[in-house]
Amino acid sequence: MTSRIPESDWRQFKRVHVQLLERFCARVLEEVAVAAKATDGAALDLYDCVHTLPKDRDRAFRNAFGDCRRSTAEGQL
């Protein structure tokens, strides 16, 4: 199967992909930090939120960053 993405575009995609991956992870960690600092809940509730938040974001993570190949690049964009 031939790719519809030219080599120059593929190289650019890989650079941007790494930058967006870093931003995504930073955003999730920021959400976890905010949840951990919440003062309006019991420790168990806060722990549960901090524990499940990354798991909840995992589907978006896998869809956007999970399989970086030319054949999947269009869908990831």
ZAMAR-396866 format. One record per residue: residue in one letter; x, y, z of N, C-alpha, C in turn; residue number from 1. Coordinates in pm, 1 decimal. Example, Ala and Ser with C-alpha at 12.3 -4.5 7.8 and 13.67 -1.06 7.14 Angstrom:
! ZAMAR-396866
+---------+----------+----------+----------+----------+----------+----------+----------+----------+----------+-----+
| residuo |     n.c1 |     n.c2 |     n.c3 |    ca.c1 |    ca.c2 |    ca.c3 |     c.c1 |     c.c2 |     c.c3 | num |
+---------+----------+----------+----------+----------+----------+----------+----------+----------+----------+-----+
|       A |   1319.0 |   -569.0 |    780.0 |   1230.0 |   -450.0 |    780.0 |   1320.0 |   -330.0 |    780.0 |   1 |
|       S |   1285.0 |   -225.0 |    708.0 |   1367.0 |   -106.0 |    714.0 |   1290.0 |      3.0 |    787.0 |   2 |
+---------+----------+----------+----------+----------+----------+----------+----------+----------+----------+-----+
! end
This chain:
! ZAMAR-396866
+---------+----------+----------+----------+----------+----------+----------+----------+----------+----------+-----+
| residuo |     n.c1 |     n.c2 |     n.c3 |    ca.c1 |    ca.c2 |    ca.c3 |     c.c1 |     c.c2 |     c.c3 | num |
+---------+----------+----------+----------+----------+----------+----------+----------+----------+----------+-----+
|       M |     84.9 |   -117.6 |      0.0 |      0.0 |      0.0 |      0.0 |     89.2 |    123.5 |      0.0 |   1 |
|       T |     61.2 |    216.1 |    -86.8 |    138.6 |    339.6 |    -90.4 |     71.3 |    444.8 |     -4.1 |   2 |
|       S |    153.8 |    525.3 |     56.2 |    103.1 |    629.3 |    144.3 |     69.6 |    753.7 |     64.2 |   3 |
|       R |    -34.7 |    820.9 |    107.6 |    -72.1 |    946.1 |     42.4 |      0.9 |   1065.2 |    102.1 |   4 |
|       I |     81.1 |   1042.0 |    201.8 |    151.0 |   1151.3 |    269.8 |    293.4 |   1160.5 |    215.3 |   5 |
|       P |    328.4 |   1275.1 |    157.0 |    465.4 |   1291.9 |    107.6 |    566.5 |   1286.6 |    222.7 |   6 |
|       E |    688.5 |   1249.6 |    191.6 |    793.8 |   1234.5 |    292.5 |    813.3 |   1361.4 |    375.2 |   7 |
|       S |    815.1 |   1477.1 |    309.7 |    836.6 |   1602.1 |    383.9 |    723.5 |   1627.4 |    483.9 |   8 |
|       D |    600.2 |   1596.0 |    444.4 |    487.3 |   1612.0 |    535.4 |    494.0 |   1511.4 |    650.1 |   9 |
|       W |    539.7 |   1391.0 |    619.8 |    552.4 |   1288.8 |    722.9 |    654.2 |   1330.3 |    828.8 |  10 |
|       R |    766.0 |   1385.5 |    786.5 |    866.9 |   1432.2 |    882.4 |    810.4 |   1543.4 |    970.6 |  11 |
|       Q |    737.2 |   1635.5 |    909.7 |    674.8 |   1744.2 |    985.8 |    571.2 |   1688.5 |   1083.5 |  12 |
|       F |    492.4 |   1593.0 |   1037.2 |    391.9 |   1530.5 |   1123.3 |    458.1 |   1468.0 |   1246.3 |  13 |
|       K |    568.8 |   1397.3 |   1227.2 |    636.4 |   1333.5 |   1339.8 |    686.2 |   1436.6 |   1440.2 |  14 |
|       R |    737.2 |   1550.3 |   1391.7 |    782.4 |   1655.6 |   1485.1 |    664.7 |   1712.6 |   1564.6 |  15 |
|       V |    558.3 |   1742.6 |   1494.9 |    440.0 |   1798.4 |   1561.3 |    378.9 |   1695.0 |   1655.4 |  16 |
|       H |    378.8 |   1571.0 |   1615.0 |    323.3 |   1462.3 |   1695.9 |    390.6 |   1457.3 |   1833.3 |  17 |
|       V |    521.5 |   1468.4 |   1835.6 |    596.1 |   1465.4 |   1962.0 |    559.5 |   1586.0 |   2048.9 |  18 |
|       Q |    548.0 |   1702.1 |   1987.8 |    512.6 |   1823.0 |   2062.7 |    371.5 |   1812.4 |   2119.9 |  19 |
|       L |    278.6 |   1762.2 |   2040.1 |    141.1 |   1749.3 |   2088.2 |    128.9 |   1642.3 |   2196.0 |  20 |
|       L |    206.3 |   1538.3 |   2184.9 |    208.4 |   1435.3 |   2289.2 |    252.7 |   1496.2 |   2421.5 |  21 |
|       E |    356.6 |   1577.6 |   2416.5 |    405.3 |   1644.0 |   2537.4 |    298.0 |   1735.6 |   2596.8 |  22 |
|       R |    230.6 |   1812.2 |   2513.2 |    123.5 |   1901.4 |   2561.2 |      8.6 |   1823.3 |   2622.8 |  23 |
|       F |    -30.1 |   1714.3 |   2557.5 |   -139.9 |   1632.7 |   2608.6 |   -106.2 |   1580.1 |   2747.7 |  24 |
|       C |     12.9 |   1523.6 |   2762.4 |     54.4 |   1468.4 |   2891.9 |     61.6 |   1577.1 |   2998.7 |  25 |
|       A |    113.6 |   1693.8 |   2962.4 |    121.3 |   1804.9 |   3057.3 |    -17.8 |   1847.7 |   3101.2 |  26 |
|       R |   -111.7 |   1849.7 |   3009.4 |   -248.7 |   1889.3 |   3043.1 |   -312.3 |   1788.8 |   3139.0 |  27 |
|       V |   -293.3 |   1661.1 |   3113.9 |   -349.4 |   1559.8 |   3203.8 |   -285.7 |   1571.2 |   3342.5 |  28 |
|       L |   -153.6 |   1590.4 |   3346.8 |    -87.1 |   1605.8 |   3476.8 |   -135.9 |   1730.5 |   3549.9 |  29 |
|       E |   -164.2 |   1836.3 |   3475.7 |   -219.6 |   1957.0 |   3537.4 |   -356.8 |   1928.7 |   3596.0 |  30 |
|       E |   -439.5 |   1854.5 |   3524.6 |   -571.1 |   1817.8 |   3575.8 |   -558.3 |   1733.4 |   3702.8 |  31 |
|       V |   -463.0 |   1642.9 |   3704.2 |   -440.3 |   1559.4 |   3822.7 |   -396.4 |   1646.2 |   3940.3 |  32 |
|       A |   -308.4 |   1742.7 |   3915.3 |   -261.5 |   1831.4 |   4022.3 |   -376.6 |   1913.1 |   4079.7 |  33 |
|       V |   -462.3 |   1963.9 |   3993.8 |   -578.0 |   2041.5 |   4040.8 |   -669.1 |   1952.0 |   4123.9 |  34 |
|       A |   -692.8 |   1830.7 |   4076.1 |   -778.6 |   1738.0 |   4150.0 |   -717.2 |   1702.8 |   4284.8 |  35 |
|       A |   -586.2 |   1686.9 |   4290.1 |   -518.8 |   1649.9 |   4414.3 |   -523.8 |   1762.2 |   4517.4 |  36 |
|       K |   -532.1 |   1887.2 |   4469.4 |   -534.0 |   2000.7 |   4561.1 |   -675.1 |   2039.6 |   4604.8 |  37 |
|       A |   -775.2 |   1974.2 |   4550.9 |   -913.3 |   2006.9 |   4587.1 |   -932.6 |   1984.1 |   4736.6 |  38 |
|       T |  -1000.8 |   2077.1 |   4799.6 |  -1018.7 |   2067.5 |   4944.7 |  -1162.2 |   2036.3 |   4983.4 |  39 |
|       D |  -1247.8 |   2016.4 |   4884.6 |  -1388.8 |   1998.5 |   4915.6 |  -1432.3 |   1851.8 |   4914.7 |  40 |
|       G |  -1340.6 |   1761.2 |   4944.4 |  -1377.0 |   1620.5 |   4947.0 |  -1293.0 |   1542.8 |   5045.0 |  41 |
|       A |  -1339.1 |   1423.7 |   5071.9 |  -1265.0 |   1335.2 |   5160.2 |  -1141.4 |   1284.2 |   5087.3 |  42 |
|       A |  -1042.5 |   1244.1 |   5161.7 |   -917.7 |   1195.8 |   5103.0 |   -942.6 |   1079.7 |   5007.7 |  43 |
|       L |  -1033.7 |    991.6 |   5041.5 |  -1063.7 |    877.7 |   4955.1 |  -1121.6 |    923.7 |   4821.9 |  44 |
|       D |  -1209.6 |   1022.8 |   4826.2 |  -1267.7 |   1076.6 |   4702.8 |  -1160.8 |   1142.5 |   4616.1 |  45 |
|       L |  -1071.8 |   1218.0 |   4679.6 |   -963.4 |   1282.6 |   4605.0 |   -870.1 |   1179.2 |   4543.3 |  46 |
|       Y |   -839.3 |   1077.2 |   4620.4 |   -753.6 |    970.4 |   4568.9 |   -819.4 |    903.8 |   4448.4 |  47 |
|       D |   -946.4 |    874.4 |   4459.9 |  -1017.8 |    809.8 |   4350.0 |  -1014.7 |    895.4 |   4224.6 |  48 |
|       C |  -1034.1 |   1024.7 |   4240.0 |  -1031.1 |   1116.7 |   4126.3 |   -892.2 |   1119.6 |   4062.6 |  49 |
|       V |   -789.4 |   1131.3 |   4144.8 |   -651.6 |   1136.3 |   4094.6 |   -614.1 |   1003.7 |   4029.3 |  50 |
|       H |   -664.7 |    896.2 |   4081.0 |   -633.8 |    763.9 |   4026.7 |   -705.4 |    738.7 |   3893.1 |  51 |
|       T |   -830.0 |    780.2 |   3882.7 |   -908.0 |    747.8 |   3762.6 |   -893.5 |    849.7 |   3650.3 |  52 |
|       L |   -853.6 |    970.5 |   3680.3 |   -844.1 |   1073.9 |   3577.2 |   -752.0 |   1033.8 |   3461.3 |  53 |
|       P |   -630.8 |    987.3 |   3487.2 |   -546.4 |    944.7 |   3374.9 |   -607.3 |    828.0 |   3296.4 |  54 |
|       K |   -673.7 |    737.4 |   3365.0 |   -738.1 |    625.7 |   3295.9 |   -849.9 |    676.0 |   3204.1 |  55 |
|       D |   -922.2 |    777.1 |   3249.6 |  -1028.6 |    834.4 |   3167.2 |   -972.9 |    901.5 |   3041.8 |  56 |
|       R |   -854.4 |    957.3 |   3051.5 |   -792.7 |   1025.3 |   2937.3 |   -720.6 |    928.5 |   2843.4 |  57 |
|       D |   -709.2 |    804.0 |   2884.5 |   -631.8 |    706.5 |   2808.2 |   -688.9 |    680.0 |   2668.9 |  58 |
|       R |   -818.8 |    679.2 |   2653.2 |   -878.5 |    654.5 |   2521.0 |   -839.3 |    764.7 |   2422.8 |  59 |
|       A |   -849.4 |    889.2 |   2464.9 |   -807.9 |   1000.5 |   2378.7 |   -659.1 |    991.1 |   2348.0 |  60 |
|       F |   -581.0 |    952.3 |   2446.5 |   -437.5 |    936.0 |   2428.1 |   -407.9 |    830.4 |   2321.3 |  61 |
|       R |   -470.5 |    715.1 |   2332.8 |   -445.9 |    607.8 |   2236.7 |   -492.4 |    644.8 |   2096.9 |  62 |
|       N |   -605.1 |    712.8 |   2085.4 |   -655.5 |    752.5 |   1954.2 |   -563.3 |    852.6 |   1885.8 |  63 |
|       A |   -510.6 |    945.0 |   1962.2 |   -429.2 |   1051.5 |   1903.7 |   -282.3 |   1015.0 |   1890.1 |  64 |
|       F |   -231.5 |    930.0 |   1978.4 |    -87.6 |    908.9 |   1982.3 |    -44.6 |    762.2 |   1979.9 |  65 |
|       G |   -139.3 |    670.6 |   1984.2 |   -106.8 |    531.1 |   2005.2 |    -33.9 |    458.8 |   1894.1 |  66 |
|       D |    -58.7 |    491.6 |   1771.5 |     -2.3 |    414.0 |   1661.7 |     43.7 |    509.6 |   1552.5 |  67 |
|       C |    160.0 |    565.2 |   1571.3 |    210.6 |    668.7 |   1481.2 |    274.1 |    604.6 |   1357.0 |  68 |
|       R |    191.6 |    589.7 |   1253.6 |    238.1 |    537.8 |   1124.7 |    175.9 |    622.9 |   1015.4 |  69 |
|       R |    232.5 |    615.2 |    897.4 |    176.5 |    691.7 |    786.4 |     31.3 |    652.3 |    759.6 |  70 |
|       S |      2.2 |    527.8 |    774.2 |   -133.4 |    481.0 |    745.1 |   -236.4 |    528.4 |    847.9 |  71 |
|       T |   -191.8 |    568.0 |    965.5 |   -284.3 |    615.7 |   1068.4 |   -275.9 |    766.2 |   1090.6 |  72 |
|       A |   -183.7 |    831.1 |   1024.8 |   -158.4 |    974.9 |   1048.9 |   -280.4 |   1060.0 |   1016.8 |  73 |
|       E |   -348.8 |   1030.1 |    908.1 |   -465.9 |   1110.7 |    871.4 |   -572.1 |   1109.0 |    980.9 |  74 |
|       G |   -599.7 |    992.1 |   1035.0 |   -697.9 |    980.3 |   1142.2 |   -653.7 |   1050.9 |   1269.1 |  75 |
|       Q |   -524.3 |   1050.3 |   1296.3 |   -474.0 |   1115.7 |   1415.5 |   -482.5 |   1267.0 |   1403.8 |  76 |
|       L |   -471.4 |   1315.9 |   1282.7 |   -483.5 |   1460.7 |   1264.1 |   -625.1 |   1503.9 |   1292.2 |  77 |
+---------+----------+----------+----------+----------+----------+----------+----------+----------+----------+-----+
! end
